[in-house]
Structure formats: structure tokens, C-alpha cells
Amino acid sequence: MHKTAVAIRHVHFEDLGIFGAVLSDAGYSIRYHDLDAAPFARLDPLEPDLLIVLGGPVGVYESDAYPYLAEEASLLAARLAAGRPTLGICLGAQQIAKALGAAVRPMGHKEIGFAPLTLTDAGRNGPLRHLEGVRVLHWHGDAFQIPDGAKSLASTPLCATQGFSVGRHTLALQFHPEVDVAAGIERWLTGHAAELAGAGIDPRVLRGQAARIGPELREAGQRMLAEWLQAVP
């Protein structure tokens, strides 16, 4: 059966990555909604079979400076209220949390690099089980609280809230399982060069880690998404 997936992309290099092939294999046709390409008013919040909100280097609380954030949050609130399948990654996950009434705030430090997740019981009994013991990519300075009624899925020492789910229709992930680090992360290292310099992080370290971790992370991330999609209503 033909299904549609719309991915809201805030910066061009933060795309679907390894998730694209999984979505195609599951029968989804994929369309990106890029900032400046079209206003959010043109997006019907209920129409896509799956809405994916990707990452970006801004905070959900910066809507005065970036008005599209409020428009995106309103779109998500309508979609989530209707129980329509929704996936959020990093900024996208924070926007989902905000739309569900949870706070999103700066952590006071950056979490950038590769580190394993500690799964909760809910995480271990769901699609995130494929990521257990795998060092995933983290790249954020904000964190969400777990919304009321949602299940917390994972944590790290630097961030206690790495993911949550609401029923079978909503998955929000603070980390980045979608990035094809096996293919290289030069776009990320260059696109976030100022942030890396400000945090005192050597891009050569991240590049070396990506080369070692990439193949395992690609396989685990694709298995995780495939299992989640199978259960999506």
C-alpha cells in the first residue's frame, strides 16, 4: 500500500540519512519540507501517513527570533492530538515534547559525540532494543522533560531524557540514529564548526570515532526504525 512520509528539514545536511532506505522499503514515498521552500500553512498536519521532524541548531524557546518554530509547534500539536504517526529527532523531539506540554531547557553543557544509551524497561522492550550497547551520535545542548502520559525510553550520564514514546504513534529521540556516519560526517563537522570550537571539541576525534562506529550504528539504527514502522497504526 502506498504511504506518504513528510520530513521537515531545518538545515540541509541534517536529513533522513540511513532512515530513507528503510522508509522506502516500508512502502513510503518521501517528501522534504524545507524552510523557505514553502510556508508551514501549506502543510496539512493530518495528511501525511508519517510526519518526521528533523534536527537543527536552534532552541524551541527561540520563536521570537525564529517564528517558524511556533508554526511548527502548532502543526505538531494538531497532529499529536489526532494520534497521527509522528517521529521527532533532536530539535524535532524537543518540539514534540513542547507540543505535549513538557518543558525544554538548556542543559548548561553540550553533549556532542558518540556514547551508548542506558535503556529503561520500556526502551528495552521496544524498537530501541536494537541500539543497546551501541554508541550513538549525540549533538545537543538542550533537553526535554518527559511529557505526561509518555514512556521514557533511554538516558545517558549527560542527559537523563534521551527519548520517549506515546502509544504506538509517536517516537521522540534526542540523539541522532539517522546519520550515516559510515559514509562520513564532514557536512556535520563543517556545518557545526563554530559550535565544536566553542565546546572545545576536536573534529578529528569525532571523525575517527565515526569511521570505527559507522557500520554497526547504521545496521542498528535501520533495524530500530524498521521495527517501529511495523507497529505504527
C-alpha positions as CSV (number, residue, x, y, z in Angstrom):
1,M,0.0,0.0,0.0
2,H,1.3,3.5,-0.9
3,K,2.1,5.7,2.1
4,T,3.4,9.2,2.4
5,A,6.2,10.5,4.7
6,V,6.9,14.2,5.0
7,A,10.2,15.2,6.6
8,I,10.6,18.7,7.9
9,R,14.2,19.6,7.4
10,H,15.7,22.7,9.1
11,V,19.2,22.6,7.8
12,H,20.1,20.7,4.6
13,F,22.7,18.4,5.9
14,E,20.5,17.1,8.8
15,D,18.4,14.9,6.6
16,L,16.9,11.4,6.9
17,G,20.3,9.7,6.3
18,I,20.0,5.9,6.8
19,F,16.3,6.2,7.5
20,G,15.5,7.0,3.9
21,A,16.1,3.5,2.6
22,V,14.1,2.0,5.5
23,L,11.1,4.2,4.7
24,S,11.2,3.3,1.1
25,D,11.4,-0.4,1.8
26,A,8.4,0.0,4.1
27,G,6.4,1.5,1.2
28,Y,6.7,5.2,2.0
29,S,7.2,7.9,-0.6
30,I,9.3,10.6,0.9
31,R,9.0,14.4,0.6
32,Y,11.0,17.0,2.3
33,H,9.6,20.2,3.6
34,D,12.5,22.7,3.7
35,L,12.5,26.0,5.4
36,D,11.9,28.9,3.0
37,A,10.8,26.5,0.3
38,A,7.1,26.7,1.4
39,P,5.3,28.1,4.5
40,F,4.0,25.7,7.1
41,A,0.5,26.8,6.3
42,R,0.7,24.7,3.2
43,L,1.3,21.6,5.3
44,D,-1.9,19.7,6.3
45,P,-1.0,18.4,9.8
46,L,-3.1,15.3,9.4
47,E,-2.5,14.4,5.7
48,P,0.9,12.6,5.7
49,D,0.8,9.0,6.9
50,L,4.0,9.8,8.7
51,L,5.5,13.2,9.7
52,I,9.1,13.4,10.7
53,V,10.6,16.5,12.2
54,L,14.4,16.5,12.0
55,G,17.1,18.4,13.9
56,G,18.5,21.9,13.8
57,P,20.8,24.2,15.7
58,V,18.1,26.4,17.4
59,G,16.1,26.1,20.6
60,V,12.3,25.6,20.8
61,Y,12.2,28.7,23.1
62,E,13.6,30.9,20.4
63,S,10.4,31.5,18.4
64,D,10.8,35.3,18.7
65,A,14.0,35.1,16.7
66,Y,12.7,32.1,14.5
67,P,9.0,32.5,14.1
68,Y,8.6,29.2,12.2
69,L,9.2,27.3,15.4
70,A,5.8,28.4,16.7
71,E,4.2,27.5,13.4
72,E,5.8,24.1,13.5
73,A,4.8,23.6,17.2
74,S,1.1,24.4,16.3
75,L,1.2,21.9,13.4
76,L,2.6,19.2,15.7
77,A,0.0,19.9,18.4
78,A,-2.8,19.3,15.9
79,R,-1.2,16.2,14.6
80,L,-0.4,14.7,18.0
81,A,-3.9,15.5,19.3
82,A,-5.2,13.4,16.4
83,G,-2.9,10.5,17.2
84,R,-1.2,10.6,13.8
85,P,2.2,8.8,13.4
86,T,5.0,11.2,14.2
87,L,8.8,10.9,14.6
88,G,11.0,13.6,16.0
89,I,14.8,13.7,16.2
90,C,16.7,16.2,18.3
91,L,15.0,19.6,17.7
92,G,12.1,17.6,16.4
93,A,11.8,15.6,19.6
94,Q,12.0,18.8,21.6
95,Q,9.2,20.3,19.5
96,I,7.1,17.2,20.2
97,A,7.8,17.5,23.9
98,K,6.8,21.2,23.9
99,A,3.6,20.5,21.9
100,L,2.7,17.9,24.6
101,G,3.2,20.4,27.4
102,A,6.7,19.4,28.6
103,A,9.5,21.9,29.3
104,V,12.6,22.1,27.1
105,R,15.6,23.9,28.6
106,P,19.3,24.4,28.1
107,M,21.3,21.7,29.9
108,G,24.2,24.1,30.8
109,H,26.6,21.9,28.8
110,K,26.9,20.3,25.4
111,E,26.5,16.6,24.7
112,I,28.4,16.1,21.4
113,G,30.0,12.8,20.3
114,F,29.4,9.1,20.4
115,A,28.1,7.4,23.6
116,P,25.9,4.4,24.4
117,L,22.3,4.7,25.8
118,T,21.1,3.3,29.0
119,L,17.6,1.9,28.2
120,T,14.7,1.9,30.5
121,D,12.5,-1.2,30.7
122,A,10.2,0.4,28.1
123,G,13.1,1.1,25.9
124,R,14.5,-2.4,26.2
125,N,11.1,-3.9,25.3
126,G,10.6,-1.7,22.2
127,P,12.5,-0.8,19.0
128,L,15.3,0.9,20.9
129,R,16.5,-2.5,22.0
130,H,18.5,-2.7,18.7
131,L,20.6,0.2,20.0
132,E,21.6,-1.4,23.3
133,G,25.3,-1.4,23.7
134,V,25.8,0.7,20.5
135,R,27.5,4.1,20.7
136,V,25.0,6.5,19.1
137,L,25.6,10.1,17.9
138,H,24.7,12.9,20.3
139,W,24.7,16.6,19.3
140,H,22.7,18.9,21.5
141,G,22.7,21.5,24.3
142,D,19.0,21.4,25.3
143,A,16.9,18.7,26.9
144,F,13.2,18.0,27.2
145,Q,11.3,16.7,30.1
146,I,9.2,13.6,29.6
147,P,5.6,14.6,28.8
148,D,2.7,13.4,30.9
149,G,1.5,10.0,29.7
150,A,4.7,9.3,27.7
151,K,7.1,6.5,28.3
152,S,10.8,7.4,29.0
153,L,13.0,5.2,26.8
154,A,16.7,6.0,27.5
155,S,19.2,8.1,29.2
156,T,23.0,9.0,29.2
157,P,25.1,10.3,32.1
158,L,24.9,13.8,30.4
159,C,21.2,13.8,29.6
160,A,18.6,11.9,31.6
161,T,15.9,12.2,28.9
162,Q,17.1,10.7,25.6
163,G,13.8,9.5,24.2
164,F,10.1,8.9,24.8
165,S,7.1,7.3,23.1
166,V,3.4,8.0,23.2
167,G,1.4,4.9,22.3
168,R,2.5,3.4,19.0
169,H,2.1,6.6,17.0
170,T,4.8,8.9,18.5
171,L,8.5,8.5,18.9
172,A,10.8,11.3,20.0
173,L,14.6,10.8,20.1
174,Q,17.1,13.3,21.5
175,F,20.1,11.6,19.8
176,H,20.8,11.1,16.1
177,P,20.4,7.4,14.9
178,E,19.6,8.6,11.4
179,V,23.1,10.0,10.5
180,D,25.0,7.8,8.1
181,V,28.3,8.2,9.9
182,A,29.8,5.3,8.0
183,A,29.6,7.5,4.9
184,G,31.4,10.3,6.7
185,I,30.3,13.3,8.8
186,E,32.2,16.1,7.1
187,R,28.9,18.0,6.5
188,W,28.2,17.9,10.2
189,L,31.7,18.8,11.2
190,T,31.7,21.8,8.9
191,G,28.1,22.9,9.4
192,H,28.6,22.9,13.2
193,A,32.3,24.1,13.2
194,A,31.6,27.2,15.4
195,E,29.7,25.0,17.9
196,L,32.5,22.5,18.0
197,A,35.1,25.2,18.5
198,G,33.0,26.8,21.3
199,A,32.7,23.5,23.1
200,G,36.4,22.7,22.7
201,I,35.7,19.5,20.7
202,D,38.3,18.4,18.2
203,P,36.6,17.4,14.9
204,R,39.4,14.9,14.2
205,V,38.2,12.9,17.3
206,L,34.6,12.7,16.0
207,R,35.8,11.8,12.5
208,G,37.8,8.9,13.8
209,Q,35.0,7.7,16.0
210,A,32.6,7.8,13.1
211,A,34.8,5.7,11.0
212,R,35.0,3.0,13.7
213,I,31.4,3.0,14.8
214,G,29.6,3.7,11.5
215,P,28.8,0.3,10.1
216,E,27.4,-1.0,13.5
217,L,25.4,2.1,14.0
218,R,23.9,2.0,10.5
219,E,22.7,-1.5,10.9
220,A,21.3,-0.9,14.4
221,G,19.6,2.3,13.5
222,Q,17.9,0.8,10.5
223,R,16.6,-2.2,12.5
224,M,15.2,0.1,15.1
225,L,13.3,2.2,12.6
226,A,12.0,-0.8,10.7
227,E,10.6,-2.3,13.9
228,W,8.9,0.9,14.9
229,L,7.3,1.3,11.5
230,Q,5.9,-2.2,11.6
231,A,3.9,-1.2,14.7
232,V,2.8,2.2,13.6
233,P,-1.0,2.3,13.2
